[in-house]
Amino acid sequence: MIPFDVETLRRSLEGAALLPEDPGYDQGRRVWNGLVDRRPAVLVRPSGPRDVATALAAARASGLEVSVRGGGHNVGGAAVGDDGLTIDLSTLSDVSVDPETRTARVGGGARWQQVDTATQGHGLATVGGTVSDTGVGGLTLGGGFGWLTNQHGLTCDNLLSAEVVLPSGDIVRASGDEHTDLFWALRGGGGNFGVVTEFEFRLHPVGPIIQLGLFFWEEERGAEALRFIQTVVDGLPRESGAIVAALNAPPAPFVPEEHHFRPGYALILAGFGAEPEFAELAQHTRTGLRPLFEFASPMPYVALQQMLDESAPPGILAYEKGLYLDSFSDPVIEAVTSRMPLRNSPMSFSPNLCAGGAFTEVADDATAFGGARTSTVLFTVAALATDADVLARDRQWARDLWEAIAPYSSGTGGYVNFMTDYEQDRVRDSFGAVKYERLSRIKAHYDPENLLHRNPNIKPALAPA
C-alpha cells in the first residue's frame, strides 16, 4: 500500500501513474540488465516537464525514494528502485533536427538509435554511444564516449542546452548563458541536479557511409597483438575511432566458420574521413601484424552504431567495471592476457575505447566530467551471462581483472557511466577533490535534500556554521 492517494496524483497528471497491477507497469520498470528486477510502488509516465515536477512533489510529500528511468541501460539498474516512485521518461523521446543550425532537440527518454536515425536523414550526427539502445540521458550526463569522440569530443561536450526540472519543481533552461553553474554540472556530473526532459545538441556532418575495419588475432598471440594495437592507436588519424576488445569471435557471416567463438583480441577501426586515408590505416594494420582474419567494408553510420548491439542484448545478466589507462603498457597486457582465459561465459569480454584528438582539446575545468583530458583508453571489463551462477563467477573474475589493472590506472576513480557499484570514495575520486567540492556546492543549491540520489551521488555541501 503506497502512502499517498494515487488517484489524486493521477488527476494532477496529463500523463499516467501506474501501479503494479496496471498495464504498462512491467514494461516501464524493466531495465537492460536482466539481473535487476525491482518493483517501484508507483511509476509515472509524464507527458511533459510539468508532470515530472508533479511527480517529484508527490514523492517528496510522501517520503518515496525517486528514481529516473531514461534508457534504463545503466548496469547497476539505478533507473528503478523498490517501493519508490519511478519517473519513466520513455514518453518523452521526440527528436527534432534543425539542419540549418546543425542542432537537435532530444527528449530525455530517447535512445541513441532514435537520434541517429533522425540526424542521419540530414547527413548529421553527434557523439553517441556504441550500443544503439543506450539512453541519451544517462550517457550525456555522465560524459559520453563514442565512435566520434576522437573527432568531436564527448557527448557532453556537444550539449548546447538542457531543459531541467529541478527538485523544487521549477523548470529551467540551462546553457552557457542561463544557469551556467547547473549547465557545467550537467556535463559529466550525472543526474544529481534535476531531471532533464530535453537536450539540445550540436551536430556535425557524418556519413551517411563510413569505413570499417575489424582485425582479429587469436588468444595465443594476445600480448603481441596488444603491443601492436597500441602502436596503431598511437598514430590514429583524427577522423577515425578505435575500439580494442578481448572477446570471443562472434558467429557472424564475416567470421570464417572455423573461428566462430574463438577467443582472441580485436581492433575495430572506423573511418569518417577520406577513404584513401582509411585504406592506408587498414593496410598498415594488416601488414604490421598479420591477423587471423579481418573484415573491411564501407557501411552506413547507423549500422556502425548498432554493430555491437548483439554483444549486449537487453535482458542479459550483467556486471561491469571500468577505469582509465594511459595505454596498454606491458603490465596491463600481462594482467589482461593472463586473466581473459579464466572467464566462464563466452559472452564476457573487455571492450576498450580509445580517445584522443578533440577529447584532449577541451579544458579540464570546462565541464564536470571527471576524467583527465589526455589521450586515454577507457578500459572496461564486462561480465555477461544467461545463467545467474555463471554470472556470479564472472562477476568475481571481472573484479579480479579490474583489481589487477587498477594500479596502472591514470586515475583512482573511473568513468561514472561504467560504475555498477556506487562506492562513495570512488565517486569522489572519479571527479577529483576540486570538481567534487564544486559539484557538492551546486548540489546543495539545486537539491539540498538529495532527493535525486540514485546515481553516482554527489553529497550536498553542508551549510557553513
C-alpha positions as CSV (number, residue, x, y, z in Angstrom):
1,M,0.0,0.0,0.0
2,I,1.6,3.3,-1.1
3,P,1.5,6.2,1.4
4,F,-0.5,8.6,-0.8
5,D,-3.7,8.7,-2.8
6,V,-2.7,7.6,-6.3
7,E,-6.0,8.8,-7.7
8,T,-5.1,12.4,-6.5
9,L,-1.8,12.0,-8.3
10,R,-3.4,10.7,-11.4
11,R,-5.8,13.7,-11.5
12,S,-2.9,16.1,-11.4
13,L,-1.1,14.5,-14.3
14,E,-1.6,14.8,-18.0
15,G,0.4,11.6,-18.3
16,A,-0.1,8.3,-16.3
17,A,0.6,7.0,-12.9
18,L,0.8,3.2,-13.0
19,L,0.5,0.7,-10.1
20,P,1.9,-2.9,-10.2
21,E,-1.4,-4.3,-11.5
22,D,-1.7,-1.8,-14.3
23,P,-0.9,-2.5,-18.0
24,G,2.4,-1.0,-19.0
25,Y,3.9,-1.1,-15.4
26,D,6.2,-4.1,-16.1
27,Q,7.4,-2.5,-19.3
28,G,8.1,0.7,-17.5
29,R,10.1,-0.9,-14.7
30,R,12.2,-3.1,-17.0
31,V,15.8,-2.2,-17.5
32,W,18.6,-3.6,-19.7
33,N,20.3,-5.7,-17.1
34,G,18.2,-8.8,-16.6
35,L,19.8,-9.3,-13.1
36,V,17.8,-6.2,-11.9
37,D,14.1,-6.9,-11.0
38,R,12.9,-4.0,-8.9
39,R,9.3,-3.0,-8.3
40,P,8.5,0.6,-7.6
41,A,5.3,1.5,-5.7
42,V,4.2,3.8,-8.5
43,L,5.5,4.5,-12.0
44,V,4.9,7.9,-13.5
45,R,4.9,8.3,-17.3
46,P,4.9,12.1,-17.9
47,S,3.5,13.9,-20.8
48,G,6.0,16.8,-20.2
49,P,8.1,18.6,-17.7
50,R,5.1,19.8,-15.6
51,D,4.2,16.1,-14.9
52,V,7.8,15.5,-13.8
53,A,7.5,18.4,-11.4
54,T,4.2,17.0,-10.1
55,A,5.8,13.6,-9.6
56,L,8.8,15.0,-7.7
57,A,6.4,16.9,-5.4
58,A,4.4,13.8,-4.7
59,A,7.4,11.8,-3.9
60,R,8.8,14.4,-1.5
61,A,5.5,14.8,0.2
62,S,5.1,11.1,0.7
63,G,8.7,10.2,1.5
64,L,9.1,8.0,-1.5
65,E,12.5,7.4,-3.0
66,V,12.8,8.8,-6.5
67,S,14.4,7.1,-9.4
68,V,14.5,8.3,-13.0
69,R,14.4,5.9,-16.0
70,G,15.8,7.3,-19.2
71,G,17.1,4.4,-21.4
72,G,17.4,2.0,-18.4
73,H,20.8,0.9,-19.7
74,N,22.8,1.5,-16.5
75,V,24.3,-1.8,-15.5
76,G,23.5,-1.3,-11.8
77,G,19.9,-0.6,-12.6
78,A,19.8,2.8,-10.9
79,A,16.9,3.8,-13.0
80,V,14.4,1.8,-10.9
81,G,14.1,1.2,-7.1
82,D,11.9,-1.0,-5.0
83,D,8.9,0.6,-3.3
84,G,9.6,4.2,-4.5
85,L,8.4,6.4,-7.3
86,T,10.0,5.9,-10.7
87,I,9.7,8.6,-13.4
88,D,9.8,6.8,-16.7
89,L,10.9,9.3,-19.3
90,S,10.3,6.9,-22.3
91,T,7.2,9.0,-23.1
92,L,9.5,12.0,-23.8
93,S,11.5,10.7,-26.7
94,D,10.9,13.1,-29.6
95,V,13.8,14.1,-31.7
96,S,13.7,17.3,-33.7
97,V,16.6,18.2,-36.1
98,D,17.4,21.7,-37.5
99,P,19.7,21.0,-40.4
100,E,20.3,24.8,-40.9
101,T,21.7,25.4,-37.4
102,R,23.0,21.8,-37.2
103,T,21.3,21.2,-33.9
104,A,18.9,18.7,-32.5
105,R,16.5,18.8,-29.6
106,V,16.1,15.4,-28.0
107,G,13.6,14.2,-25.4
108,G,15.1,13.0,-22.1
109,G,13.8,9.5,-22.6
110,A,15.2,9.0,-26.2
111,R,17.7,6.3,-27.1
112,W,20.6,6.8,-29.5
113,Q,19.0,4.8,-32.3
114,Q,16.3,7.4,-32.5
115,V,18.8,10.2,-32.5
116,D,21.0,8.6,-35.2
117,T,18.0,7.8,-37.4
118,A,16.7,11.4,-37.2
119,T,20.1,13.1,-37.7
120,Q,21.4,10.9,-40.4
121,G,18.4,11.9,-42.5
122,H,20.3,15.1,-42.9
123,G,23.8,13.6,-43.0
124,L,24.5,14.8,-39.4
125,A,25.3,13.2,-36.1
126,T,26.5,14.0,-32.6
127,V,28.7,11.9,-30.4
128,G,26.6,8.9,-29.2
129,G,27.4,5.6,-27.5
130,T,28.5,2.3,-29.0
131,V,25.2,0.4,-28.3
132,S,22.2,1.9,-30.0
133,D,19.6,1.3,-27.3
134,T,21.6,3.2,-24.7
135,G,19.6,6.1,-23.3
136,V,20.6,9.6,-24.3
137,G,20.2,11.0,-20.8
138,G,22.5,8.7,-18.9
139,L,25.2,8.7,-21.4
140,T,25.2,12.5,-21.8
141,L,25.0,13.4,-18.1
142,G,27.9,11.0,-17.3
143,G,30.2,12.3,-20.1
144,G,29.6,10.1,-23.1
145,F,32.3,8.3,-25.1
146,G,31.5,7.1,-28.6
147,W,32.9,6.4,-32.1
148,L,33.1,10.1,-32.8
149,T,35.0,11.1,-29.6
150,N,38.4,11.4,-31.4
151,Q,36.8,13.9,-33.8
152,H,34.3,15.7,-31.7
153,G,34.9,15.0,-28.0
154,L,32.4,13.6,-25.5
155,T,28.7,13.7,-25.8
156,C,28.5,16.3,-23.0
157,D,31.0,18.5,-25.0
158,N,28.3,18.7,-27.7
159,L,25.5,19.7,-25.3
160,L,24.3,23.2,-26.0
161,S,21.4,23.4,-23.5
162,A,19.1,21.4,-21.4
163,E,15.5,21.7,-20.1
164,V,15.7,20.7,-16.4
165,V,13.0,20.0,-13.8
166,L,14.6,20.9,-10.5
167,P,13.7,19.0,-7.3
168,S,12.0,22.2,-6.2
169,G,9.6,21.8,-9.2
170,D,10.9,24.8,-11.1
171,I,11.5,24.2,-14.8
172,V,14.6,25.9,-16.2
173,R,16.8,26.0,-19.3
174,A,20.5,25.5,-18.5
175,S,23.1,26.7,-21.1
176,G,26.2,28.7,-21.5
177,D,24.0,31.8,-20.9
178,E,21.5,30.7,-18.3
179,H,22.0,28.7,-15.1
180,T,25.6,28.4,-16.1
181,D,26.6,26.6,-12.9
182,L,23.9,24.0,-13.5
183,F,24.9,23.6,-17.1
184,W,28.6,23.0,-16.1
185,A,27.4,20.3,-13.6
186,L,25.1,18.5,-16.0
187,R,28.0,17.9,-18.4
188,G,29.5,15.0,-16.6
189,G,28.1,15.3,-13.1
190,G,25.3,12.8,-13.6
191,G,21.6,13.0,-12.7
192,N,22.3,14.7,-9.4
193,F,20.8,18.1,-10.0
194,G,17.5,17.7,-11.8
195,V,15.5,15.7,-14.3
196,V,16.5,16.6,-17.8
197,T,13.4,16.4,-20.1
198,E,15.1,17.8,-23.2
199,F,18.7,18.0,-24.5
200,E,19.9,20.3,-27.3
201,F,23.0,19.0,-29.1
202,R,25.4,20.4,-31.6
203,L,25.5,18.2,-34.8
204,H,28.3,17.5,-37.3
205,P,28.5,16.3,-40.8
206,V,28.9,12.5,-40.6
207,G,28.4,9.7,-43.1
208,P,26.0,8.5,-44.2
209,I,28.6,5.9,-45.3
210,I,31.7,5.3,-43.2
211,Q,34.6,2.9,-43.4
212,L,35.0,-0.1,-41.1
213,G,37.9,-2.4,-40.5
214,L,37.9,-5.3,-38.0
215,F,41.1,-7.2,-37.3
216,F,41.3,-10.3,-35.1
217,W,44.2,-12.1,-33.5
218,E,44.0,-15.4,-31.7
219,E,44.4,-15.6,-27.9
220,E,47.8,-17.3,-28.3
221,R,49.2,-14.0,-29.8
222,G,47.4,-11.8,-27.3
223,A,50.4,-10.0,-25.9
224,E,52.0,-9.4,-29.3
225,A,48.6,-8.2,-30.7
226,L,48.0,-5.7,-27.9
227,R,51.5,-4.3,-28.2
228,F,51.0,-3.8,-31.9
229,I,47.5,-2.4,-31.5
230,Q,48.9,0.2,-29.2
231,T,51.2,1.5,-31.9
232,V,48.2,1.7,-34.3
233,V,46.2,3.6,-31.7
234,D,49.1,6.0,-31.1
235,G,49.1,7.0,-34.7
236,L,45.3,7.1,-35.2
237,P,44.1,9.8,-37.6
238,R,41.7,12.3,-36.0
239,E,38.9,11.3,-38.3
240,S,39.0,7.7,-37.0
241,G,37.7,5.9,-34.0
242,A,39.0,2.7,-32.4
243,I,37.8,0.0,-30.0
244,V,40.2,-2.7,-28.7
245,A,38.4,-5.7,-27.5
246,A,39.3,-9.0,-25.8
247,L,36.5,-11.4,-26.7
248,N,35.3,-14.5,-28.4
249,A,34.9,-14.1,-32.2
250,P,31.1,-13.8,-33.0
251,P,29.3,-16.3,-35.2
252,A,28.9,-13.6,-37.8
253,P,29.0,-14.0,-41.6
254,F,32.3,-12.2,-41.9
255,V,34.0,-14.6,-39.5
256,P,35.3,-17.8,-41.0
257,E,33.2,-20.6,-39.6
258,E,36.2,-22.4,-38.1
259,H,36.9,-19.3,-35.9
260,H,33.4,-18.8,-34.6
261,F,33.6,-18.3,-30.8
262,R,37.4,-18.4,-30.8
263,P,38.9,-16.3,-28.0
264,G,41.2,-13.5,-29.1
265,Y,41.8,-9.8,-29.5
266,A,40.2,-7.4,-31.9
267,L,40.9,-4.0,-33.2
268,I,37.9,-2.3,-34.7
269,L,38.6,0.8,-36.7
270,A,36.0,3.3,-38.0
271,G,36.9,5.9,-40.6
272,F,34.9,9.1,-41.0
273,G,37.3,11.0,-43.4
274,A,38.7,10.4,-46.8
275,E,38.6,6.8,-48.0
276,P,42.3,6.7,-49.1
277,E,43.4,7.7,-45.6
278,F,41.5,4.9,-44.0
279,A,42.7,2.4,-46.6
280,E,46.3,3.3,-45.7
281,L,45.5,2.8,-42.0
282,A,43.9,-0.6,-42.7
283,Q,46.9,-1.6,-44.9
284,H,49.3,-0.7,-42.1
285,T,47.3,-2.7,-39.6
286,R,47.0,-5.9,-41.7
287,T,50.7,-5.9,-42.7
288,G,52.1,-4.8,-39.4
289,L,50.9,-8.0,-37.7
290,R,49.0,-10.4,-39.9
291,P,45.6,-11.0,-38.3
292,L,43.9,-14.4,-38.0
293,F,41.1,-12.9,-40.0
294,E,39.8,-9.4,-41.0
295,F,36.8,-7.7,-42.3
296,A,36.9,-4.3,-44.1
297,S,33.9,-2.6,-45.7
298,P,32.1,0.6,-46.1
299,M,28.8,0.7,-44.1
300,P,26.1,3.2,-43.0
301,Y,26.9,5.1,-39.9
302,V,23.7,3.9,-38.3
303,A,24.9,0.3,-38.9
304,L,28.2,1.1,-37.1
305,Q,26.2,2.5,-34.2
306,Q,24.3,-0.8,-34.0
307,M,27.2,-3.2,-34.7
308,L,27.8,-4.0,-31.0
309,D,24.2,-4.4,-30.1
310,E,24.3,-8.2,-30.3
311,S,27.1,-8.3,-27.8
312,A,24.9,-6.6,-25.2
313,P,21.3,-7.8,-25.7
314,P,18.5,-6.5,-23.4
315,G,17.8,-8.9,-20.6
316,I,21.3,-10.3,-20.4
317,L,22.7,-10.7,-16.9
318,A,25.5,-8.2,-16.5
319,Y,28.2,-6.7,-14.3
320,E,30.9,-4.3,-15.3
321,K,33.8,-2.1,-14.0
322,G,35.9,0.5,-15.8
323,L,38.8,2.8,-15.4
324,Y,41.2,4.9,-17.4
325,L,44.6,3.9,-18.8
326,D,47.3,5.9,-20.5
327,S,48.0,2.9,-22.7
328,F,48.3,-0.8,-23.0
329,S,51.6,-1.0,-21.1
330,D,53.4,-4.3,-20.6
331,P,52.0,-4.8,-17.0
332,V,48.5,-4.1,-18.3
333,I,49.0,-6.5,-21.2
334,E,50.2,-9.2,-18.8
335,A,47.2,-8.7,-16.5
336,V,44.8,-8.9,-19.4
337,T,46.3,-11.9,-21.3
338,S,46.7,-13.9,-18.1
339,R,43.2,-13.4,-16.9
340,M,41.0,-13.4,-20.0
341,P,41.2,-17.2,-20.4
342,L,39.8,-17.5,-16.8
343,R,36.3,-16.2,-17.7
344,N,33.4,-18.7,-17.6
345,S,30.9,-17.2,-20.0
346,P,31.8,-16.8,-23.7
347,M,29.9,-13.6,-23.7
348,S,32.1,-11.9,-21.0
349,F,34.5,-9.6,-22.7
350,S,36.6,-6.4,-22.4
351,P,35.7,-3.6,-24.8
352,N,38.1,-0.6,-24.6
353,L,37.5,2.7,-26.4
354,C,40.5,4.8,-27.3
355,A,40.1,8.6,-27.0
356,G,42.4,11.4,-28.2
357,G,42.1,14.3,-30.7
358,A,39.2,16.5,-29.9
359,F,38.7,14.8,-26.5
360,T,42.1,16.2,-25.3
361,E,41.4,19.8,-26.6
362,V,38.6,20.6,-24.0
363,A,39.9,22.3,-20.9
364,D,39.8,20.1,-17.8
365,D,37.7,22.6,-15.9
366,A,35.3,23.3,-18.8
367,T,32.9,20.6,-17.7
368,A,32.2,18.5,-14.7
369,F,33.5,15.4,-16.5
370,G,36.0,13.7,-14.1
371,G,38.5,12.1,-16.5
372,A,41.7,13.8,-17.4
373,R,41.7,15.4,-20.9
374,T,44.7,13.4,-22.1
375,S,44.8,10.6,-24.6
376,T,43.3,7.7,-22.8
377,V,42.0,4.1,-23.0
378,L,38.6,3.7,-21.4
379,F,39.2,0.2,-20.1
380,T,36.1,-1.9,-19.4
381,V,35.6,-5.4,-18.2
382,A,32.1,-6.8,-18.6
383,A,30.7,-10.0,-17.2
384,L,27.8,-11.1,-19.3
385,A,25.9,-14.4,-19.0
386,T,22.5,-16.0,-19.4
387,D,22.8,-18.0,-16.2
388,A,23.0,-16.4,-12.7
389,D,25.5,-18.9,-11.4
390,V,27.8,-18.3,-14.3
391,L,27.4,-14.6,-13.9
392,A,28.3,-14.8,-10.2
393,R,31.6,-16.5,-11.1
394,D,32.4,-14.0,-13.9
395,R,31.5,-11.1,-11.6
396,Q,34.4,-12.2,-9.4
397,W,36.5,-12.7,-12.5
398,A,35.7,-9.1,-13.6
399,R,36.6,-7.8,-10.1
400,D,39.9,-9.7,-10.1
401,L,40.9,-8.4,-13.5
402,W,39.9,-4.8,-12.6
403,E,42.0,-5.0,-9.4
404,A,44.9,-6.3,-11.4
405,I,44.7,-3.4,-13.8
406,A,43.8,-0.7,-11.2
407,P,47.5,0.0,-10.1
408,Y,48.2,1.1,-13.7
409,S,45.2,3.4,-14.0
410,S,45.6,7.0,-14.8
411,G,43.0,7.9,-12.1
412,T,41.9,6.5,-8.8
413,G,38.2,6.7,-9.6
414,G,36.8,5.8,-13.0
415,Y,34.2,6.6,-15.6
416,V,30.9,7.1,-13.7
417,N,28.8,5.7,-16.5
418,F,30.5,2.3,-16.1
419,M,30.0,2.0,-12.3
420,T,27.9,-0.8,-11.2
421,D,28.6,-0.2,-7.5
422,Y,28.5,3.4,-6.4
423,E,31.1,3.4,-3.7
424,Q,31.2,6.9,-2.3
425,D,35.0,7.1,-2.3
426,R,35.3,6.0,-5.9
427,V,32.6,8.6,-6.9
428,R,34.5,11.3,-5.2
429,D,37.8,10.2,-6.7
430,S,36.3,10.0,-10.1
431,F,35.7,13.7,-10.1
432,G,38.7,14.7,-8.1
433,A,38.7,16.9,-5.0
434,V,38.3,20.3,-6.7
435,K,35.5,19.3,-9.0
436,Y,33.7,17.2,-6.4
437,E,33.7,20.2,-4.0
438,R,32.3,22.5,-6.7
439,L,29.7,19.9,-7.6
440,S,28.8,19.5,-4.0
441,R,28.1,23.2,-3.7
442,I,25.9,23.2,-6.8
443,K,24.1,20.1,-5.5
444,A,23.4,22.0,-2.2
445,H,21.9,24.8,-4.2
446,Y,19.7,22.8,-6.5
447,D,19.0,19.6,-4.5
448,P,19.8,20.3,-0.8
449,E,17.7,17.3,0.4
450,N,19.5,14.9,-2.0
451,L,16.2,13.8,-3.5
452,L,18.0,12.6,-6.6
453,H,20.5,10.2,-5.2
454,R,20.1,7.0,-7.2
455,N,23.2,7.8,-9.3
456,P,26.9,8.4,-8.8
457,N,25.9,10.5,-5.9
458,I,27.2,14.0,-5.1
459,K,26.5,14.8,-1.5
460,P,25.2,18.3,-0.9
461,A,27.7,20.6,0.7
462,L,26.9,21.3,4.3
463,A,25.8,24.9,5.1
464,P,28.6,26.9,6.8
465,A,28.2,27.1,10.5
